[in-house]
Amino acid sequence: MSAIPSSPAETGIFFPRDEDTRWTRLQAFAVGTCFVLNMLDGMDILMMSYLAPAITSDWNIGVAALGVVFSAALAGMMVGALVLAPLADQFGRRPVILWSVALMGVSMIGCGFALGITTLIILRFIVGLGIGAILASMAAITSEYAPARHRVVSVALLQAGYPIGAMLAGLAVNALLPDLGWRVLMSAAGVATLILLPFAVMLLPESLEFLEKRQPRQALARINAIRRKMGRPPLPTLSEAGERKPVSLNLLFDDGQWKQTILLWSAFFCCYMTLYFAIAWIPRLAIEAGLDRSQAIVAGTVYNLGAFSGGLALCWLLFKFDVRRLVLLMMLGGSASLMAFAAPMSVTLTLVVAFCIGFTVQGGFNGLYPLVAGAYPAQVRSTGIGWCIGIGRSGAVIGPLIAGWLLAAQQPLSIVFLVFTVPLISVGLLVMAVTLRSPEPPQP
């Protein structure tokens, strides 16, 4: 999940402001393809949490080992975001997305044939590599091709694809696991990913911002081919020199920016830690709380429904309230919901609390992205967002591991959930210390 990056449409380089108000077929297919890809990301990364009880029973592995399996994909996402995602700036958004989708599909199919936990850990890491590599590129393409008046909603809906994919995975597992087993379902998710690949090849255009700034071979011809499909007149020339040098990381620490950077990195780290603890462990911990396997899968699905609702609610609330206060309130609500989940409850109440956890924790997490965009100046904003995501994903790796260790040490659920309220409260306090910059005037 990423923030809304800058796009050529914002500056009028490709789409004059008076034209950038309607959808063309190419734009709708570009945005729709990114949405479906993000759904598959949610399905591929979170299916493991639904299948975990079956894998644990099949292989007779402990919760500590299960925590390593959960964290493997998240570690891959971190490495993919920091190491592979920058390749999109050199080779283009489209090829990185397409190759990553192929990598995800093949490795998911392989997960269904894993003979032991070590092989599964390696394959889940590879799945994470592909997902981490494409998240920023999908947000960039969505932002560029959505008309200006629909851009914020389009990017918000793109992020909503992730929990929708997770919900569909939960429903499929709940219905098919008893008959098909976890191996078939894991490989089926990989097959579904590969089936989408040829459609992505046909429907996904290259980033116009990449073509204009990096100016690879035939850049002008490729740009004009895209413009013709959108009913726009061709461009006679491109600028004489594109932007070929990346922004230095040092700019995140110069001129007093180091305080903002440390605060934001810490907030992302803490939020990712609890968010991916909840994503990975909610179905398993629901069983610990007294639900049967089917009800636990439903609890995970309801959690993701809450995450979807929380993300959309935040988009609406941002028009009315300061983002820092919204994040603080949602993190406090998430802490209370986590503690409530550990208490003995009826099945119905457990599902309600699972929804509340998803709504508050995911909603607050989504608020971190506009916070970063408002904290950094324009010239370092993309670099700042990228590094917040990369540093934060180390927290996503650590969170499920800590949960596995605590459960392996037979700590009560109340202690496990109490531990993960600390990072959430820390996030709320950290964001209140962030200074937001004044809105910049629109570019002519």
Secondary structure, 3 states (H helix, E strand, C coil): CCCCCCCHHHHCCCCCCCCCCCCCHHHHHHHHHHHHHHHHHHHHHHHHHHHHHHHHHHHCCCHHHHHHHHHHHHHHHHHHHHHHCCHHHHHCHHHHHHHHHHHHHHHHHHHCCCCCHHHHHHHHHHHHHHHHHHHHHHHHHHHHHCCHHHHHHHHHHHHHHHHHHHHHHHHHHHHHHHHHHHHHHHHHHHHHHHHHHHHHHHHCCCCHHHHHHHCCCCHHHHHHHHHHHCCCCCCCCCCCCCCCCCCCHHHHCCCCHHHHHHHHHHHHHHHHHHHHHHHHHHHHHHHHCCCCHHHHHHHHHHHHHHHHHHHHHHHHHCCCCCHHHHHHHHHHHHHHHHHHHCCCCCHHHHHHHHHHHHHHHHHHHHHHHHHHHHHCCHHHHHHHHHHHHHHHHHHHHHHHHHHHHHHHCCCCHHHHHHHHHHHHHHHHHHHHCCCCCCCCCCCC
